[in-house]
Amino acid sequence: MEACGFGPDHVHLFVSGCRKYSVPFMTQMFKGASSRKIRSELQGHIKDKRREDSF
């Protein structure tokens, strides 16, 4: 990872040098991992932010 930046409700990741995986695939992996972590650790805080089973 080259750099990362944080906003109040989002994160920017700048990744380079990874030719093995496509950008959409890496995005899917980052989003999936962060979603699982948020759901497992902050379940009570995100209840009102979710629509059915998604954020």
PDB file of N, H, CA, C and O in Angstrom:
ATOM      1  N   MET A   1       0.854  -1.165   0.000  1.00  0.00           N
ATOM      2  CA  MET A   1       0.000   0.000   0.000  1.00  0.00           C
ATOM      3  C   MET A   1       0.898   1.224   0.000  1.00  0.00           C
ATOM      4  O   MET A   1       1.836   1.327   0.790  1.00  0.00           O
ATOM      5  N   GLU A   2       0.596   2.142  -0.892  1.00  0.00           N
ATOM      6  H   GLU A   2      -0.166   2.058  -1.533  1.00  0.00           H
ATOM      7  CA  GLU A   2       1.369   3.375  -1.010  1.00  0.00           C
ATOM      8  C   GLU A   2       0.974   4.382   0.060  1.00  0.00           C
ATOM      9  O   GLU A   2       1.831   4.962   0.726  1.00  0.00           O
ATOM     10  N   ALA A   3      -0.326   4.584   0.219  1.00  0.00           N
ATOM     11  H   ALA A   3      -1.023   4.112  -0.322  1.00  0.00           H
ATOM     12  CA  ALA A   3      -0.805   5.593   1.163  1.00  0.00           C
ATOM     13  C   ALA A   3      -2.260   5.301   1.494  1.00  0.00           C
ATOM     14  O   ALA A   3      -2.927   4.525   0.809  1.00  0.00           O
ATOM     15  N   CYS A   4      -2.738   5.933   2.549  1.00  0.00           N
ATOM     16  H   CYS A   4      -2.197   6.564   3.106  1.00  0.00           H
ATOM     17  CA  CYS A   4      -4.152   5.854   2.880  1.00  0.00           C
ATOM     18  C   CYS A   4      -4.587   7.183   3.482  1.00  0.00           C
ATOM     19  O   CYS A   4      -3.789   7.883   4.106  1.00  0.00           O
ATOM     20  N   GLY A   5      -5.835   7.520   3.292  1.00  0.00           N
ATOM     21  H   GLY A   5      -6.483   6.952   2.785  1.00  0.00           H
ATOM     22  CA  GLY A   5      -6.405   8.738   3.841  1.00  0.00           C
ATOM     23  C   GLY A   5      -7.763   8.420   4.423  1.00  0.00           C
ATOM     24  O   GLY A   5      -8.448   7.503   3.969  1.00  0.00           O
ATOM     25  N   PHE A   6      -8.148   9.178   5.427  1.00  0.00           N
ATOM     26  H   PHE A   6      -7.592   9.922   5.796  1.00  0.00           H
ATOM     27  CA  PHE A   6      -9.396   8.908   6.130  1.00  0.00           C
ATOM     28  C   PHE A   6     -10.299  10.123   6.119  1.00  0.00           C
ATOM     29  O   PHE A   6      -9.842  11.247   6.325  1.00  0.00           O
ATOM     30  N   GLY A   7     -11.569   9.900   5.882  1.00  0.00           N
ATOM     31  H   GLY A   7     -11.940   8.986   5.715  1.00  0.00           H
ATOM     32  CA  GLY A   7     -12.598  10.916   6.014  1.00  0.00           C
ATOM     33  C   GLY A   7     -13.498  10.524   7.171  1.00  0.00           C
ATOM     34  O   GLY A   7     -13.260   9.502   7.814  1.00  0.00           O
ATOM     35  N   PRO A   8     -14.523  11.310   7.450  1.00  0.00           N
ATOM     36  CA  PRO A   8     -15.395  10.978   8.584  1.00  0.00           C
ATOM     37  C   PRO A   8     -16.157   9.666   8.390  1.00  0.00           C
ATOM     38  O   PRO A   8     -16.528   9.013   9.366  1.00  0.00           O
ATOM     39  N   ASP A   9     -16.389   9.283   7.142  1.00  0.00           N
ATOM     40  H   ASP A   9     -16.087   9.813   6.350  1.00  0.00           H
ATOM     41  CA  ASP A   9     -17.151   8.064   6.914  1.00  0.00           C
ATOM     42  C   ASP A   9     -16.604   7.223   5.752  1.00  0.00           C
ATOM     43  O   ASP A   9     -17.326   6.409   5.175  1.00  0.00           O
ATOM     44  N   HIS A  10     -15.331   7.424   5.416  1.00  0.00           N
ATOM     45  H   HIS A  10     -14.745   8.085   5.884  1.00  0.00           H
ATOM     46  CA  HIS A  10     -14.751   6.652   4.321  1.00  0.00           C
ATOM     47  C   HIS A  10     -13.225   6.601   4.430  1.00  0.00           C
ATOM     48  O   HIS A  10     -12.611   7.327   5.213  1.00  0.00           O
ATOM     49  N   VAL A  11     -12.643   5.731   3.629  1.00  0.00           N
ATOM     50  H   VAL A  11     -13.141   5.141   2.993  1.00  0.00           H
ATOM     51  CA  VAL A  11     -11.190   5.549   3.607  1.00  0.00           C
ATOM     52  C   VAL A  11     -10.733   5.510   2.152  1.00  0.00           C
ATOM     53  O   VAL A  11     -11.402   4.924   1.301  1.00  0.00           O
ATOM     54  N   HIS A  12      -9.606   6.129   1.874  1.00  0.00           N
ATOM     55  H   HIS A  12      -9.063   6.605   2.566  1.00  0.00           H
ATOM     56  CA  HIS A  12      -8.984   6.045   0.555  1.00  0.00           C
ATOM     57  C   HIS A  12      -7.714   5.218   0.685  1.00  0.00           C
ATOM     58  O   HIS A  12      -6.876   5.501   1.541  1.00  0.00           O
ATOM     59  N   LEU A  13      -7.565   4.207  -0.150  1.00  0.00           N
ATOM     60  H   LEU A  13      -8.246   3.978  -0.845  1.00  0.00           H
ATOM     61  CA  LEU A  13      -6.352   3.392  -0.183  1.00  0.00           C
ATOM     62  C   LEU A  13      -5.700   3.551  -1.541  1.00  0.00           C
ATOM     63  O   LEU A  13      -6.371   3.457  -2.568  1.00  0.00           O
ATOM     64  N   PHE A  14      -4.400   3.790  -1.556  1.00  0.00           N
ATOM     65  H   PHE A  14      -3.854   3.865  -0.721  1.00  0.00           H
ATOM     66  CA  PHE A  14      -3.643   3.890  -2.795  1.00  0.00           C
ATOM     67  C   PHE A  14      -2.672   2.726  -2.834  1.00  0.00           C
ATOM     68  O   PHE A  14      -1.715   2.661  -2.063  1.00  0.00           O
ATOM     69  N   VAL A  15      -2.942   1.808  -3.752  1.00  0.00           N
ATOM     70  H   VAL A  15      -3.719   1.861  -4.379  1.00  0.00           H
ATOM     71  CA  VAL A  15      -2.173   0.572  -3.848  1.00  0.00           C
ATOM     72  C   VAL A  15      -1.463   0.557  -5.192  1.00  0.00           C
ATOM     73  O   VAL A  15      -2.042   0.931  -6.211  1.00  0.00           O
ATOM     74  N   SER A  16      -0.199   0.122  -5.193  1.00  0.00           N
ATOM     75  H   SER A  16       0.272  -0.181  -4.365  1.00  0.00           H
ATOM     76  CA  SER A  16       0.524   0.008  -6.462  1.00  0.00           C
ATOM     77  C   SER A  16       1.374  -1.253  -6.437  1.00  0.00           C
ATOM     78  O   SER A  16       1.610  -1.850  -5.386  1.00  0.00           O
ATOM     79  N   GLY A  17       1.822  -1.636  -7.607  1.00  0.00           N
ATOM     80  H   GLY A  17       1.630  -1.151  -8.460  1.00  0.00           H
ATOM     81  CA  GLY A  17       2.731  -2.771  -7.711  1.00  0.00           C
ATOM     82  C   GLY A  17       2.094  -4.127  -7.547  1.00  0.00           C
ATOM     83  O   GLY A  17       2.796  -5.112  -7.318  1.00  0.00           O
ATOM     84  N   CYS A  18       0.788  -4.207  -7.657  1.00  0.00           N
ATOM     85  H   CYS A  18       0.217  -3.407  -7.843  1.00  0.00           H
ATOM     86  CA  CYS A  18       0.117  -5.495  -7.525  1.00  0.00           C
ATOM     87  C   CYS A  18      -0.462  -5.889  -8.877  1.00  0.00           C
ATOM     88  O   CYS A  18      -1.572  -5.484  -9.224  1.00  0.00           O
ATOM     89  N   ARG A  19       0.266  -6.656  -9.618  1.00  0.00           N
ATOM     90  H   ARG A  19       1.167  -6.985  -9.337  1.00  0.00           H
ATOM     91  CA  ARG A  19      -0.186  -7.063 -10.949  1.00  0.00           C
ATOM     92  C   ARG A  19      -0.919  -8.389 -10.938  1.00  0.00           C
ATOM     93  O   ARG A  19      -1.491  -8.801 -11.948  1.00  0.00           O
ATOM     94  N   LYS A  20      -0.901  -9.049  -9.807  1.00  0.00           N
ATOM     95  H   LYS A  20      -0.436  -8.715  -8.987  1.00  0.00           H
ATOM     96  CA  LYS A  20      -1.532 -10.363  -9.722  1.00  0.00           C
ATOM     97  C   LYS A  20      -3.061 -10.259  -9.691  1.00  0.00           C
ATOM     98  O   LYS A  20      -3.750 -11.148 -10.192  1.00  0.00           O
ATOM     99  N   TYR A  21      -3.591  -9.186  -9.108  1.00  0.00           N
ATOM    100  H   TYR A  21      -3.031  -8.464  -8.701  1.00  0.00           H
ATOM    101  CA  TYR A  21      -5.032  -9.026  -8.955  1.00  0.00           C
ATOM    102  C   TYR A  21      -5.509  -7.749  -9.635  1.00  0.00           C
ATOM    103  O   TYR A  21      -4.772  -6.766  -9.708  1.00  0.00           O
ATOM    104  N   SER A  22      -6.739  -7.766 -10.130  1.00  0.00           N
ATOM    105  H   SER A  22      -7.338  -8.564 -10.071  1.00  0.00           H
ATOM    106  CA  SER A  22      -7.315  -6.580 -10.763  1.00  0.00           C
ATOM    107  C   SER A  22      -7.801  -5.595  -9.699  1.00  0.00           C
ATOM    108  O   SER A  22      -8.000  -5.955  -8.539  1.00  0.00           O
ATOM    109  N   VAL A  23      -7.984  -4.355 -10.120  1.00  0.00           N
ATOM    110  H   VAL A  23      -7.822  -4.062 -11.063  1.00  0.00           H
ATOM    111  CA  VAL A  23      -8.481  -3.321  -9.200  1.00  0.00           C
ATOM    112  C   VAL A  23      -9.870  -3.688  -8.666  1.00  0.00           C
ATOM    113  O   VAL A  23     -10.082  -3.596  -7.457  1.00  0.00           O
ATOM    114  N   PRO A  24     -10.817  -4.097  -9.502  1.00  0.00           N
ATOM    115  CA  PRO A  24     -12.135  -4.479  -8.956  1.00  0.00           C
ATOM    116  C   PRO A  24     -12.054  -5.630  -7.957  1.00  0.00           C
ATOM    117  O   PRO A  24     -12.768  -5.626  -6.954  1.00  0.00           O
ATOM    118  N   PHE A  25     -11.196  -6.610  -8.216  1.00  0.00           N
ATOM    119  H   PHE A  25     -10.616  -6.613  -9.030  1.00  0.00           H
ATOM    120  CA  PHE A  25     -11.061  -7.737  -7.288  1.00  0.00           C
ATOM    121  C   PHE A  25     -10.495  -7.260  -5.952  1.00  0.00           C
ATOM    122  O   PHE A  25     -10.998  -7.647  -4.897  1.00  0.00           O
ATOM    123  N   MET A  26      -9.467  -6.432  -5.983  1.00  0.00           N
ATOM    124  H   MET A  26      -9.059  -6.117  -6.840  1.00  0.00           H
ATOM    125  CA  MET A  26      -8.878  -5.925  -4.735  1.00  0.00           C
ATOM    126  C   MET A  26      -9.881  -5.069  -3.964  1.00  0.00           C
ATOM    127  O   MET A  26      -9.945  -5.132  -2.736  1.00  0.00           O
ATOM    128  N   THR A  27     -10.662  -4.271  -4.688  1.00  0.00           N
ATOM    129  H   THR A  27     -10.611  -4.219  -5.686  1.00  0.00           H
ATOM    130  CA  THR A  27     -11.701  -3.459  -4.038  1.00  0.00           C
ATOM    131  C   THR A  27     -12.711  -4.353  -3.334  1.00  0.00           C
ATOM    132  O   THR A  27     -13.095  -4.090  -2.195  1.00  0.00           O
ATOM    133  N   GLN A  28     -13.136  -5.402  -4.009  1.00  0.00           N
ATOM    134  H   GLN A  28     -12.824  -5.616  -4.934  1.00  0.00           H
ATOM    135  CA  GLN A  28     -14.079  -6.354  -3.420  1.00  0.00           C
ATOM    136  C   GLN A  28     -13.495  -6.994  -2.167  1.00  0.00           C
ATOM    137  O   GLN A  28     -14.206  -7.152  -1.174  1.00  0.00           O
ATOM    138  N   MET A  29     -12.229  -7.363  -2.189  1.00  0.00           N
ATOM    139  H   MET A  29     -11.651  -7.235  -2.995  1.00  0.00           H
ATOM    140  CA  MET A  29     -11.583  -7.985  -1.028  1.00  0.00           C
ATOM    141  C   MET A  29     -11.493  -7.016   0.150  1.00  0.00           C
ATOM    142  O   MET A  29     -11.798  -7.390   1.283  1.00  0.00           O
ATOM    143  N   PHE A  30     -11.075  -5.771  -0.107  1.00  0.00           N
ATOM    144  H   PHE A  30     -10.827  -5.467  -1.027  1.00  0.00           H
ATOM    145  CA  PHE A  30     -10.985  -4.771   0.967  1.00  0.00           C
ATOM    146  C   PHE A  30     -12.356  -4.483   1.568  1.00  0.00           C
ATOM    147  O   PHE A  30     -12.501  -4.420   2.789  1.00  0.00           O
ATOM    148  N   LYS A  31     -13.363  -4.307   0.712  1.00  0.00           N
ATOM    149  H   LYS A  31     -13.245  -4.358  -0.280  1.00  0.00           H
ATOM    150  CA  LYS A  31     -14.707  -4.015   1.204  1.00  0.00           C
ATOM    151  C   LYS A  31     -15.281  -5.177   1.998  1.00  0.00           C
ATOM    152  O   LYS A  31     -15.913  -4.972   3.034  1.00  0.00           O
ATOM    153  N   GLY A  32     -15.063  -6.394   1.517  1.00  0.00           N
ATOM    154  H   GLY A  32     -14.549  -6.560   0.675  1.00  0.00           H
ATOM    155  CA  GLY A  32     -15.569  -7.565   2.233  1.00  0.00           C
ATOM    156  C   GLY A  32     -14.925  -7.732   3.592  1.00  0.00           C
ATOM    157  O   GLY A  32     -15.604  -7.999   4.583  1.00  0.00           O
ATOM    158  N   ALA A  33     -13.605  -7.572   3.636  1.00  0.00           N
ATOM    159  H   ALA A  33     -13.053  -7.354   2.831  1.00  0.00           H
ATOM    160  CA  ALA A  33     -12.891  -7.722   4.911  1.00  0.00           C
ATOM    161  C   ALA A  33     -13.311  -6.648   5.908  1.00  0.00           C
ATOM    162  O   ALA A  33     -13.534  -6.940   7.083  1.00  0.00           O
ATOM    163  N   SER A  34     -13.419  -5.398   5.438  1.00  0.00           N
ATOM    164  H   SER A  34     -13.238  -5.160   4.484  1.00  0.00           H
ATOM    165  CA  SER A  34     -13.803  -4.328   6.361  1.00  0.00           C
ATOM    166  C   SER A  34     -15.251  -4.507   6.828  1.00  0.00           C
ATOM    167  O   SER A  34     -15.561  -4.222   7.985  1.00  0.00           O
ATOM    168  N   SER A  35     -16.132  -4.971   5.951  1.00  0.00           N
ATOM    169  H   SER A  35     -15.880  -5.202   5.012  1.00  0.00           H
ATOM    170  CA  SER A  35     -17.519  -5.205   6.334  1.00  0.00           C
ATOM    171  C   SER A  35     -17.627  -6.284   7.404  1.00  0.00           C
ATOM    172  O   SER A  35     -18.362  -6.125   8.380  1.00  0.00           O
ATOM    173  N   ARG A  36     -16.896  -7.381   7.222  1.00  0.00           N
ATOM    174  H   ARG A  36     -16.300  -7.510   6.430  1.00  0.00           H
ATOM    175  CA  ARG A  36     -16.929  -8.459   8.228  1.00  0.00           C
ATOM    176  C   ARG A  36     -16.416  -7.967   9.575  1.00  0.00           C
ATOM    177  O   ARG A  36     -16.989  -8.301  10.612  1.00  0.00           O
ATOM    178  N   LYS A  37     -15.354  -7.185   9.573  1.00  0.00           N
ATOM    179  H   LYS A  37     -14.889  -6.913   8.731  1.00  0.00           H
ATOM    180  CA  LYS A  37     -14.787  -6.683  10.824  1.00  0.00           C
ATOM    181  C   LYS A  37     -15.768  -5.731  11.520  1.00  0.00           C
ATOM    182  O   LYS A  37     -15.988  -5.828  12.727  1.00  0.00           O
ATOM    183  N   ILE A  38     -16.347  -4.822  10.753  1.00  0.00           N
ATOM    184  H   ILE A  38     -16.169  -4.743   9.772  1.00  0.00           H
ATOM    185  CA  ILE A  38     -17.316  -3.873  11.326  1.00  0.00           C
ATOM    186  C   ILE A  38     -18.520  -4.614  11.895  1.00  0.00           C
ATOM    187  O   ILE A  38     -18.958  -4.321  13.007  1.00  0.00           O
ATOM    188  N   ARG A  39     -19.055  -5.564  11.147  1.00  0.00           N
ATOM    189  H   ARG A  39     -18.699  -5.802  10.243  1.00  0.00           H
ATOM    190  CA  ARG A  39     -20.225  -6.317  11.615  1.00  0.00           C
ATOM    191  C   ARG A  39     -19.932  -7.109  12.877  1.00  0.00           C
ATOM    192  O   ARG A  39     -20.789  -7.208  13.755  1.00  0.00           O
ATOM    193  N   SER A  40     -18.735  -7.674  12.983  1.00  0.00           N
ATOM    194  H   SER A  40     -18.039  -7.594  12.270  1.00  0.00           H
ATOM    195  CA  SER A  40     -18.430  -8.497  14.158  1.00  0.00           C
ATOM    196  C   SER A  40     -18.109  -7.658  15.390  1.00  0.00           C
ATOM    197  O   SER A  40     -18.421  -8.068  16.508  1.00  0.00           O
ATOM    198  N   GLU A  41     -17.500  -6.506  15.209  1.00  0.00           N
ATOM    199  H   GLU A  41     -17.246  -6.173  14.301  1.00  0.00           H
ATOM    200  CA  GLU A  41     -17.063  -5.716  16.359  1.00  0.00           C
ATOM    201  C   GLU A  41     -18.004  -4.581  16.738  1.00  0.00           C
ATOM    202  O   GLU A  41     -17.993  -4.141  17.888  1.00  0.00           O
ATOM    203  N   LEU A  42     -18.814  -4.097  15.809  1.00  0.00           N
ATOM    204  H   LEU A  42     -18.824  -4.455  14.876  1.00  0.00           H
ATOM    205  CA  LEU A  42     -19.633  -2.913  16.076  1.00  0.00           C
ATOM    206  C   LEU A  42     -21.116  -3.139  15.786  1.00  0.00           C
ATOM    207  O   LEU A  42     -21.824  -2.207  15.405  1.00  0.00           O
ATOM    208  N   GLN A  43     -21.577  -4.348  15.962  1.00  0.00           N
ATOM    209  H   GLN A  43     -21.002  -5.105  16.271  1.00  0.00           H
ATOM    210  CA  GLN A  43     -22.955  -4.714  15.613  1.00  0.00           C
ATOM    211  C   GLN A  43     -23.983  -3.759  16.209  1.00  0.00           C
ATOM    212  O   GLN A  43     -24.894  -3.330  15.501  1.00  0.00           O
ATOM    213  N   GLY A  44     -23.865  -3.421  17.467  1.00  0.00           N
ATOM    214  H   GLY A  44     -23.125  -3.769  18.042  1.00  0.00           H
ATOM    215  CA  GLY A  44     -24.844  -2.553  18.122  1.00  0.00           C
ATOM    216  C   GLY A  44     -24.848  -1.132  17.595  1.00  0.00           C
ATOM    217  O   GLY A  44     -25.878  -0.459  17.642  1.00  0.00           O
ATOM    218  N   HIS A  45     -23.723  -0.667  17.096  1.00  0.00           N
ATOM    219  H   HIS A  45     -22.886  -1.213  17.057  1.00  0.00           H
ATOM    220  CA  HIS A  45     -23.605   0.708  16.612  1.00  0.00           C
ATOM    221  C   HIS A  45     -24.072   0.888  15.170  1.00  0.00           C
ATOM    222  O   HIS A  45     -24.335   2.015  14.750  1.00  0.00           O
ATOM    223  N   ILE A  46     -24.180  -0.181  14.414  1.00  0.00           N
ATOM    224  H   ILE A  46     -23.967  -1.097  14.755  1.00  0.00           H
ATOM    225  CA  ILE A  46     -24.524  -0.053  13.003  1.00  0.00           C
ATOM    226  C   ILE A  46     -25.941  -0.504  12.678  1.00  0.00           C
ATOM    227  O   ILE A  46     -26.347  -0.479  11.516  1.00  0.00           O
ATOM    228  N   LYS A  47     -26.686  -0.910  13.673  1.00  0.00           N
ATOM    229  H   LYS A  47     -26.356  -0.930  14.617  1.00  0.00           H
ATOM    230  CA  LYS A  47     -28.024  -1.450  13.438  1.00  0.00           C
ATOM    231  C   LYS A  47     -28.900  -0.493  12.629  1.00  0.00           C
ATOM    232  O   LYS A  47     -29.586  -0.924  11.702  1.00  0.00           O
ATOM    233  N   ASP A  48     -28.888   0.796  12.965  1.00  0.00           N
ATOM    234  H   ASP A  48     -28.332   1.146  13.718  1.00  0.00           H
ATOM    235  CA  ASP A  48     -29.740   1.768  12.269  1.00  0.00           C
ATOM    236  C   ASP A  48     -29.152   2.230  10.935  1.00  0.00           C
ATOM    237  O   ASP A  48     -29.826   2.931  10.181  1.00  0.00           O
ATOM    238  N   LYS A  49     -27.931   1.856  10.636  1.00  0.00           N
ATOM    239  H   LYS A  49     -27.383   1.287  11.248  1.00  0.00           H
ATOM    240  CA  LYS A  49     -27.286   2.243   9.375  1.00  0.00           C
ATOM    241  C   LYS A  49     -27.487   1.204   8.278  1.00  0.00           C
ATOM    242  O   LYS A  49     -27.135   1.439   7.121  1.00  0.00           O
ATOM    243  N   ARG A  50     -28.049   0.064   8.640  1.00  0.00           N
ATOM    244  H   ARG A  50     -28.335  -0.127   9.579  1.00  0.00           H
ATOM    245  CA  ARG A  50     -28.176  -1.044   7.690  1.00  0.00           C
ATOM    246  C   ARG A  50     -29.544  -1.105   7.062  1.00  0.00           C
ATOM    247  O   ARG A  50     -30.540  -0.724   7.677  1.00  0.00           O
ATOM    248  N   ARG A  51     -29.591  -1.586   5.838  1.00  0.00           N
ATOM    249  H   ARG A  51     -28.782  -1.896   5.339  1.00  0.00           H
ATOM    250  CA  ARG A  51     -30.842  -1.846   5.136  1.00  0.00           C
ATOM    251  C   ARG A  51     -30.862  -3.339   4.878  1.00  0.00           C
ATOM    252  O   ARG A  51     -30.110  -3.822   4.031  1.00  0.00           O
ATOM    253  N   GLU A  52     -31.683  -4.070   5.569  1.00  0.00           N
ATOM    254  H   GLU A  52     -32.293  -3.678   6.257  1.00  0.00           H
ATOM    255  CA  GLU A  52     -31.711  -5.535   5.562  1.00  0.00           C
ATOM    256  C   GLU A  52     -30.349  -6.070   5.975  1.00  0.00           C
ATOM    257  O   GLU A  52     -29.945  -5.897   7.125  1.00  0.00           O
ATOM    258  N   ASP A  53     -29.628  -6.724   5.053  1.00  0.00           N
ATOM    259  H   ASP A  53     -29.956  -6.865   4.119  1.00  0.00           H
ATOM    260  CA  ASP A  53     -28.337  -7.306   5.422  1.00  0.00           C
ATOM    261  C   ASP A  53     -27.140  -6.518   4.883  1.00  0.00           C
ATOM    262  O   ASP A  53     -26.010  -7.000   4.949  1.00  0.00           O
ATOM    263  N   SER A  54     -27.368  -5.329   4.357  1.00  0.00           N
ATOM    264  H   SER A  54     -28.287  -4.937   4.304  1.00  0.00           H
ATOM    265  CA  SER A  54     -26.271  -4.530   3.816  1.00  0.00           C
ATOM    266  C   SER A  54     -26.259  -3.160   4.463  1.00  0.00           C
ATOM    267  O   SER A  54     -27.243  -2.739   5.071  1.00  0.00           O
ATOM    268  N   PHE A  55     -25.145  -2.473   4.329  1.00  0.00           N
ATOM    269  H   PHE A  55     -24.346  -2.815   3.835  1.00  0.00           H
ATOM    270  CA  PHE A  55     -25.043  -1.113   4.891  1.00  0.00           C
ATOM    271  C   PHE A  55     -25.800  -0.141   4.022  1.00  0.00           C
ATOM    272  O   PHE A  55     -25.838   1.053   4.320  1.00  0.00           O
TER     273      PHE A  55
END
